[in-house]
Amino acid sequence: MKSGFVNIIGNPNVGKSTLMNALVGERLSIITSKAQTTRKRVMGIVNGDDFQMIYTDTPGIVNPANKLHEQMMGFIGTALQDADLFLLVTEVGESFKNRHVLQKVVDSRVPVILVINKIDLSDQQTIQEKMAYWQEEIPRAVVIPCSATEGFNVGKIFDTVLELLPEHAAYFPQDELTDRTMRFFVSEIVREKILLYYQKEIPYSCEVAVESYEEKEGIDNISCLIFVERESQKAILIGHQGKAIKKLGIEARKDIEEFTGKRCFLSLHIKVLKDWRNSDRALKQFGYALED
């Protein structure tokens, strides 16, 4: 039996979440074109007759500007410590900004697959040059060019992960897909829609918490609280005559119903929690505090 933790690390906006969803075969991590979409570690489990791959999508690497960013980087620190295999994701036009994190990966004894994503946006010569660059940078890494959105070489990454996984008993039951609850995925779907439909600082000032989740036959009743830092942000979320928040609710409900396979009634409420991104208490409440 092969089993292990495959930790996905990279800069923001290189397509880590798209890659994990492709490898797992389920939409577990939210995806937008904005940086810093992923805030917490999200786990996706792939089970076979003789293997268990445990993928974890980590937040993109940032220079912390607040306590929220510090906690996000803490999730990356944990990922560096408990990995059985690293998927280091880059793209053709970028270099790895945080040399400290890169050096930790290089210095570890853990196998590394270096994925050059988004090659559908580049040309063959540039891809070959980038592959040679990374092979020199991390000689022991397996370098694989990939397009997660197009599905190109996703199968090759999967097969390479399987080859490099250590021999170990399964960590989770065979029927588990993730370690996250349905409440978590509902909150992430709502947050994804905020990232998609609002601009500038608004998406980064928001956090979503599921206030109640009542399962009934044929329909789920879900109530979510959207936390913002200022009254002006609350007004923008609501929009003129409530049109913006209505659109947000409609689009989030569609994805929640697709994810759960059930109809749902979704209500959204907004609450101002000043400077929550720098509040230890609020961050702990929202699940960002790292376990000891």
Protein Blocks (a to p, Z undefined) as FASTA:
>chain_A
ZZddddddddehilmmmmmmmmnopafbccdfbehkbmbdcddddddfkbccdddddddd
dddfbfklmmmmmmmmmmmmmpcbdcddddfkbccfblmlmmmmmmpmbdcddddehklm
mcfklmmmmmmmmmmmmmmbccddddfknopoklmmmmmmmmmpccdddfbdfkbfbfcd
fklmmmmmmmmmmmmmpghjlmmmpccddfbdcddehiacdddddddfbfklmmmmnogg
hlmmmmmmmmmmmmmmmmnopacdddddddddehklmgfklmmmnopaccZZ
